[in-house]
Structure formats: C-alpha cells, structure tokens
Amino acid sequence: MNTGSQKIRLLVVDDDEKLCRLIRDYLQPHGYEVETVHTGQDGVRRATSDTWSAVILDVMLPGMDGFEVLKEIRKTSQVPVLMLTALGDEADRIVGLELGADDYLPKTFSTRELLARLRAVVRRSGQSGGEELQSQIKMVMVGGLSINVSSRTAELIGKPLELTPVEFDLLLSLARARGRVRTRERLLEEIRDRNYDVFDRSIDVHISSLRKKLDDDPKNPRYIRTVRAAGYMFINPTDDVG
C-alpha cells in the first residue's frame, strides 16, 4: 500500500461500469484516486482537461473507440496510457502501441497484474519516485541530441521531443550504452519493472516510433542502428560529451 500522503490520480475510461467499480475498489486502498467515465467522448474531455498520473483505456467503447480516444489524447498529452482489450489479436496491440499506448492488458487480467502494470507505467513516467533508470549522469548529450535524466525530457537540435515514457526510457537506455549492442531482451529488462510475457514486436514498434521522432532513417541511421539477429545500437559519435 502507498503510505505517502500524495494520491496517484487515475482516469478509467470503460463502458463496463461493474469493471470500473472493481478497478476503483481494488486500487483505492493502494493510494490511487480513481475517476471513471464510460464513453470515448467523456474520456477525451476528462483526459485532456485535468492532470492524471495515468489513464486506463478500454479499446471497445461505444461510438468512439479507444484508438480514436488515444489519438485525441496524444495530440496534447503524454500521460501514460494502459489499454484494456478483450481482443487477443496482436495487430490490435501493435496499433495501440503505434498510436502511443504505453502498455496493453487483456480484460482477463488479475487485479495483481493490473496493479503491477499500472505501477510500471507510472514509475516510467517519473511520477512515483522510481530510481531504476537513474545514475550519476544527469545529462546525456550525443551530437545534436540532449537527454535530461532528471526532468525526463529530450531535445533534438534545441527542439523538444514529444516522447512517451517508454520511448524516453528506450532512448536513454540506448544512449547510455552507445557503441554497444542492446538486445531486445535487455531493452525489455531495462524498461519493464518486472518480468512478464510480451510479444516480440513491441520493442520494434517503439523503436520505429522513436526513429520517426528523431528523423532517423533506418537505412542510413544517425542515431539508432539495427544489428541483424542481435538488437539495436546507438551510434557512438565523436562529439559525445555525456
């Protein structure tokens, strides 16, 4: 249980009111302040008009589905989003990740798994005091890229990068290991707060999104190089000062 005085504010967007009550009743004793809404339109309105530690978002919503809600949220906010789905199709999970979801959970989840996944996305966003990815280095600078570890922000040639928490952690992990290959398994270990099953393409989807934001051509990379049958490597430029 969270013994601190500060509540973690959580928005749940799901048309299943019974499930919403179950989530609220389970999470409140763990220090979560939970608000629930039951339509996509209300989800967009509440997610973008207030400050939240995280959003739990159902994919199958009446009228406006969870993917559309996520698109609208990502226009103005990088709040951590954990998507719920009754669908087991990997393609649906990939769509959500490409749109900026931080994690996925099937509706067959246990409450303990929900809590663990939720803690993970909140911790990665830097809101719960987690120090797993912190080190003595507070700034990492690689060429025109600068990463501020303390504020969890990054800039490319002076322009702020709008990164999701997962993308930031991937970028930081790769940049700190620059010049060395990071396997997918190692990257997953570093960005996850516990071990659980993930599908193989999740890291690739996040890397693809990160490359787009870095304007990095995978065929002629300036930052992230794919190492066939191994993983990814952040190129070690001569002007590194991190």
N, C-alpha and C positions, 0 to 999 in steps of 0.2 A: 504494500500500500504506500501511496505517496504521502510522506509525513510532512512535506513542506506546506506552507500556507498558500502558495500560488496555485490556482487551479489551471489545468490544461483544458483549453476551450475546444470543444469538438462539435462539428456540424455533421449530422447524419441525414443523407438525402435518400429516402427509400419509401416506396408506396406501401410496404408491408408494415402496418402500424404495430403489429404484435412483435415483429422482429426488432423494430425501433425501441419498443419498451424493454425488450430483453437486453439489447445493447446498452441502453441507458442504465438499467438497474444493475447490470454487471459492472460497468465502468465507473459509475459514480463513487463507489467505495474506494476505488483506486486513484482518486484525485482528479477525475475528469468531470468537467462541467459540460453536459451534453444537451444540445438543442436538436430537435428533429423537425424535418419538413418532408412533405410527401409527394411533391411534384417537381419536375425538372425546372419549371419557371421559378418556383419558390427557392429551389436550390441555388440557381444562378443569382437571384436577388440577395439572398442571405450571405452566400459565399463571398460576394463582391462588395457588400456594404458594411462588413464588420471584419474584425481581426480574429482569426482562428489559428489554433495550433495544428489542426489537421481537418480534413474532410473525408468522411466515409461516403462513397457514392455508388449507388446501385446502377448497373448498366440498363436493366429493363425497367424503364419508367414510362408511364403513360404520357402520350403527347410529345414530349421532348425527351429523347433517351439520354442515357448517361454520357455517351460520347459527345453529343451536342452540348450538354451541360459543361463537360470538361473543356471543350473548345472555348466556350464563353468565359469560363473561369481563367483559363490561361492567357486570355487577351490582356488581363490586368493584374493577375496574381500568380505567384509561385508557391502558394500554400501547398503543403504535402497532401496528396490525394491517394487514398487507398480505395480501390474499386472492388465492389462485390459483384459476382456474377453467378447465375445459375447455369451458365453455358460453359462447357468444358473445352470448346474449340480453341486451339492455340492461336488461330487467326484473330479471334476476338481480343485475346490478351495482347497480342502484338499491336493491334490498332490502338488500344488504350495506352500502351507504352509510347507509341509514336506520337500520340496527342499530348503526352506529358504526365501520364499517371506515374506514381512512384512505386506502387506495388499492386498486386492482384490477390484476391482471396475468394475462393468458391463459397457459395452460400451453405455448403455443408461444413463450414468451419466450426471448430470448437471455440468456446469463449477464451480459453487459454491461448490458443493460436492467434485469435483476433488481438488480444492484449499484447502479445509479443510482437506481432507485425506492426501494430499501431505505435508501440514504443520505439520500434526501429525507425519508422519514417519520421517521427517527431524528433528523435535523437539526431538523425542525419541532418535535419533542418537546423540544428544548433539551438533548439528551444528548451532542451531539458538538461543542459549542463554536461552532456556526454563528452568525454575526452578521448574516445577511442582513436580518432584520427589526428589528434593534436600532437605536436612535437615541439622541440625547442625552436624550430624555424617558424616564424610568424608570417613571412612573405616569401613566396616563390616567384622568381622572375625568369622567364625564358623568352628571349627575343622580345617581341612586342607584347607578350602575354605576361600579365602580373596577377598573382593569386594571393589574396589576403586571407590567411587562415583564420584569424581571429573574427573577422566580420563575415567570413564565408562569402566573399564576393570576388569576382574576377573581371579584369578588363583586358581588351584586346586593342592595342594602339590607342589607349586612352578612352575607349568606348566600352561602357559596362556591358557584360554578357548576361543575358537573362537565362540562368541555368536552374534546372530543377535540383533538389537536394542530391538525388542520385547522380546526376551529371556532374555536379560540383565535386562529389567525392571521387568519382572516376577520374576526373581531370586532375585532382590533387594527387591521387594515388599514382597515376601515370607520370605526372610531372616530377614527383619526388623520386621516382625510380628511373628518371630519364637516362637513356642509354642502355637500359636493361629491359629484357622482355618480361612482361607481366602476362601470365596465363589467365584464361578466363576464370579458372578455378580460384586463382589467387585474388583476382579482382573481386570476385563474389565474396570471398572471405573478408576482404577489407571493407566492402561497402555494406555488408549484411552484419547485423548484430548477433545473429545466431545462425546455425546451420539448418536449412530445410530445403526441400526439393524445389528446384527452379528449372525452367525449361531452357534448353541450350541457347536459344536465340535472344534471350533477354539482354545479355551484355552487348551483343552485336547491334541490337536496336538502339540501345542507349549511346553506343559509340557512334553510330550513324547520325543520330540527332546532334551529338556533341560536335562532330565534324562539320555539320552544316552551320552551326553557330560560330565555329572557328573559321569558317570559309576555307576549309581544308580539303583539298582534292585527294581522295584515297589513292589515285593513280600517280600523283606527284605530291606527296604529303610534305607539309612544312612542320607539322607537329606530331600527328599520330600515324605510325606506320603499322600495317598489318604484317605479322610474321607468320607465314603459312605453317599450319599444323602446330602452332605454338601459342600465339596470342597477339598482344599488341605491345608496341614500344613507343615511348615518347622520344622523339629525336633529340639528341644532345647537342645543341648549337654551341658554337664557340663563345657566344656572348652571354652565356648563362651567368647570373650573379646570385642565384638562390642558394 
